[in-house]
Amino acid sequence: MCNSSSITEFLLLAFADTRELQLLHFALFLGIYLSALLGNGLILTAVACDHRLHTPMYFFLLNLALLDLGFISTTIPKAMANFLWDTKAISYAGCAAQIFLLVFLFSAELSLLTVMAYDRYVAICKPLHYGTLLGSRACAQMAAAAWGSGFLHAVLHTANTFSLPLGRSNALDQFFCQIPQILKLSCSDSYLREVRITTVSAFLVFGCFVFIALSYVQIFRAVLRIPSQQGWHKIFSTCLPHLAVVSLNVSTVMFAHLKPPSIFSPSLDLILAVLYSMVPPALNPLFYSMRNQDVKHAVQRLMTGCIS
């Protein structure tokens, strides 16, 4: 019989067979993980503690930092433990939890980035209505909607994936659990299910992308009518980091999961997995603090203990 009860654990892909390379990978992953913890932790603390940042934009930024911390913590600690202890196993429940959290956090982050685009649109194109459209209650509702949509998306995909009978093997060609890798282990024909999963995800990504694009079309049209150089600088200091984060998150995930079969390569899949699971959470704080003087000053005050 081929059913999911025959599998109690999965074997993740080992980056290297030699102990020296395993420890090197552990050190590299640890460095990236600590930088993500530090960057997002500083933003969380700065926004929470500095009353100057108690605005809708920074409230959403705080939520983004929470999602990034959760996203990178879902995969990297387990990978580092496998490198350190020279193991490859992850339990069936652990794999299901990993897939659920990855889909949940990524979907919620994409929805939140869409909300943040709306925030920038209202702030720049409808500044007189900003306080009305983005009051504290409205912001809380939009953030809750982003988290809730991610949760529902994750429940759908996780249940759809693990309802399949599994048994061909328990080896995954990736260093963390992914839906396409689980579908490869199915004893039944999973093609239609994979198409449904891809279609639902594509609609979510495409819908968010279109909304963000339309928001920025309106933003740039408004910017072109602003004569002040200072106004331009203020707008781009908040809009460009958001665009960079959206581009990095969407491009890596879309290419990883929607690339043509003709360019299939295990090495390319591994590189793309590292890119979308580790790079955005580590770089997002840098994007938001690089051109944003408010965040820079808040972090500096935090570091020197001068937050009032």
C-alpha positions in Angstrom: 0.0 0.0 0.0 1.1 3.5 -0.8 -0.1 6.0 1.8 1.1 8.8 3.9 1.2 6.7 7.0 4.2 4.8 5.6 6.3 8.0 5.9 7.2 9.2 9.3 10.0 11.5 8.3 11.6 13.1 5.3 15.3 13.4 4.4 16.4 16.9 3.4 19.1 17.6 0.9 22.7 17.7 2.2 24.7 20.6 0.9 28.0 18.7 1.2 29.4 15.4 2.3 32.6 16.6 3.9 32.5 17.8 7.5 34.5 20.9 6.8 32.0 22.1 4.1 29.1 21.4 6.4 30.6 23.6 9.1 31.3 26.3 6.6 27.7 26.2 5.5 26.7 26.4 9.1 28.8 29.5 9.6 27.4 31.2 6.5 23.8 30.4 7.4 24.4 31.6 11.0 25.9 34.9 9.8 22.9 35.6 7.5 20.5 34.5 10.2 22.0 36.7 12.9 22.1 39.7 10.5 18.4 39.2 9.8 17.6 38.9 13.5 19.7 42.0 14.3 18.2 44.1 11.5 14.6 43.2 12.0 15.0 43.3 15.7 16.3 46.8 15.6 13.4 48.0 13.4 10.9 46.3 15.7 12.4 47.9 18.8 12.8 51.3 17.2 9.3 51.5 15.9 7.8 50.2 19.2 9.8 52.4 21.4 10.1 55.7 19.5 6.8 57.7 19.6 7.9 59.6 16.4 7.4 56.4 14.4 3.9 55.7 15.7 2.4 56.3 12.3 0.6 53.9 9.8 3.7 53.5 7.6 5.9 52.3 10.5 3.1 50.2 12.0 3.1 48.3 8.7 6.9 48.2 8.7 6.8 46.6 12.2 4.4 43.9 10.9 6.8 43.3 8.0 9.7 42.9 10.3 7.7 40.3 12.4 6.9 38.4 9.2 10.5 38.4 8.1 11.7 37.1 11.4 9.2 34.3 11.3 9.9 33.5 7.7 13.7 33.1 8.1 13.3 31.3 11.4 11.1 28.6 9.8 13.9 27.1 7.7 17.3 28.3 8.7 17.6 27.0 12.3 16.6 23.5 11.2 19.1 23.7 8.3 21.9 24.9 10.6 21.1 22.0 13.1 21.4 19.5 10.3 24.7 21.0 9.2 26.0 21.0 12.8 24.9 17.5 13.7 25.4 15.9 10.3 21.8 14.9 10.0 19.2 15.2 7.2 15.9 14.1 8.8 12.8 16.2 9.5 9.7 14.6 10.9 6.4 14.4 8.9 4.7 16.9 11.3 7.8 19.1 11.2 7.7 19.2 7.4 4.0 19.9 7.3 4.5 22.7 9.9 7.4 24.1 7.8 5.3 24.3 4.6 2.3 25.8 6.4 4.5 28.5 8.0 6.3 29.3 4.8 3.1 29.7 2.8 1.4 31.6 5.6 4.3 34.1 6.2 5.0 34.7 2.5 1.4 35.2 1.6 0.8 37.5 4.6 4.0 39.4 3.6 2.8 39.9 0.0 -0.6 41.1 1.2 1.1 43.4 3.7 3.4 44.9 1.0 0.2 45.5 -1.0 -1.3 47.4 2.0 1.9 49.4 2.3 1.6 50.4 -1.4 -1.9 51.6 -0.6 -0.5 53.5 2.4 2.0 55.3 0.2 -0.7 56.1 -2.4 -3.0 57.7 0.1 -0.1 59.6 1.8 1.1 61.1 -1.5 -2.1 61.3 -3.7 -4.7 62.0 -1.0 -2.8 63.6 1.9 -5.8 65.5 3.2 -7.7 62.2 3.7 -4.7 60.3 5.2 -5.9 60.5 8.8 -9.4 59.4 7.8 -8.5 56.5 5.5 -5.7 55.2 7.6 -6.7 55.7 11.1 -5.5 53.3 13.9 -8.6 51.1 13.5 -8.3 50.9 9.7 -4.6 50.1 10.0 -5.3 47.3 12.5 -8.0 45.9 10.2 -5.8 45.9 7.1 -2.9 44.3 9.0 -5.3 41.6 10.4 -6.6 41.0 6.9 -3.1 40.5 5.6 -2.3 38.0 8.3 -5.7 36.3 7.9 -5.4 35.9 4.2 -2.0 34.3 4.6 -3.4 31.9 7.2 -6.2 30.8 4.9 -3.9 30.5 1.9 -1.6 28.3 4.0 -4.4 26.1 5.3 -5.6 25.5 1.7 -2.1 24.6 0.3 -1.0 22.5 3.3 -4.2 20.4 3.4 -4.2 20.1 -0.4 -0.6 18.8 -0.4 -0.6 16.4 2.5 -4.0 14.8 1.6 -2.1 13.0 -1.2 -0.9 9.5 -0.6 2.9 9.6 -0.3 5.3 6.7 -0.6 7.6 6.8 -3.6 10.5 8.0 -1.4 11.1 10.2 1.6 14.0 12.1 0.1 13.5 15.8 -0.8 15.8 17.6 -3.2 15.9 20.7 -1.1 17.3 21.9 2.3 13.8 22.6 3.6 10.3 21.3 2.8 8.6 22.7 -0.3 5.2 21.9 -1.9 6.7 20.9 -5.3 9.1 18.5 -3.6 6.3 16.8 -1.6 4.2 16.4 -4.7 7.0 14.5 -6.4 6.7 11.8 -3.7 3.0 11.3 -4.4 2.0 7.8 -5.5 -1.0 9.2 -7.4 -1.0 11.6 -10.3 -0.5 15.0 -8.7 -0.3 17.0 -12.0 -3.8 18.5 -11.7 -3.3 19.3 -8.0 0.0 21.0 -8.8 -1.7 23.0 -11.5 -4.4 24.1 -9.0 -1.8 25.1 -6.4 0.2 27.0 -8.9 -2.9 28.8 -10.3 -4.1 29.9 -6.9 -0.7 31.2 -6.0 -0.3 32.9 -9.3 -3.6 34.7 -8.9 -2.6 35.9 -5.5 0.9 37.2 -6.6 -0.5 38.7 -9.8 -3.4 40.4 -8.0 -1.1 42.0 -5.5 1.4 42.9 -8.1 -1.2 44.7 -10.3 -2.5 46.6 -7.3 1.0 47.7 -6.3 1.8 48.7 -9.9 -1.4 50.7 -10.2 -0.7 52.4 -6.9 2.8 53.5 -8.0 1.5 54.7 -11.4 -0.7 57.1 -9.5 2.2 58.0 -7.1 4.6 58.8 -9.9 2.0 60.9 -11.7 1.5 62.9 -8.5 5.3 63.2 -8.0 5.8 64.7 -11.4 3.5 67.6 -10.4 5.5 68.4 -7.2 8.0 71.2 -7.9 9.8 70.9 -4.6 13.1 69.0 -4.6 12.6 68.3 -0.9 9.2 66.8 -1.6 10.7 64.5 -4.2 13.4 63.3 -1.8 10.9 62.6 1.0 8.6 60.6 -1.4 11.4 58.5 -2.9 13.0 57.9 0.6 9.8 55.9 1.5 8.7 54.6 -1.9 12.0 53.3 -3.3 12.7 50.9 -0.3 9.2 49.5 -0.6 9.6 48.9 -4.4 13.0 47.2 -3.8 11.5 44.9 -1.2 8.5 44.0 -3.4 10.8 43.3 -6.4 13.2 41.2 -4.4 10.4 39.1 -2.7 8.2 38.6 -5.8 10.9 38.1 -8.4 12.8 35.3 -6.5 9.7 33.3 -5.6 8.1 33.6 -9.0 11.2 32.6 -10.8 11.8 29.7 -8.4 8.2 28.2 -8.8 7.2 29.4 -12.3 10.4 29.0 -14.3 10.1 26.9 -17.5 10.9 23.1 -17.2 13.5 23.6 -19.9 15.8 25.4 -17.5 15.4 22.8 -14.6 18.6 22.3 -12.6 19.0 21.0 -9.0 21.8 23.5 -8.5 19.7 26.4 -9.8 16.7 25.3 -7.6 19.0 25.3 -4.5 20.4 28.7 -5.3 16.9 30.2 -5.8 15.7 28.6 -2.6 18.6 30.2 -0.7 17.8 33.5 -2.3 14.1 33.7 -1.5 14.3 32.1 1.9 17.3 34.0 3.3 18.1 37.1 1.3 14.8 39.1 1.6 14.5 38.9 5.4 18.1 39.9 5.8 18.1 42.7 3.3 14.6 44.2 3.9 15.8 46.1 7.1 18.7 47.5 5.1 16.5 48.7 2.3 14.2 50.5 4.8 16.9 52.1 6.8 19.3 53.0 3.9 17.3 56.0 2.6 14.8 56.5 5.4 16.2 59.2 7.8 13.4 58.6 10.4 14.4 55.0 10.8 18.1 55.8 10.8 17.7 58.4 13.5 15.4 56.1 15.6 18.0 53.3 15.4 20.7 55.7 16.3 18.8 56.9 19.3 18.0 53.3 20.2 21.7 52.4 20.0 22.8 55.3 22.2 19.9 54.9 24.7 18.4 58.3 23.9 14.9 57.4 22.9 12.6 59.6 24.8 
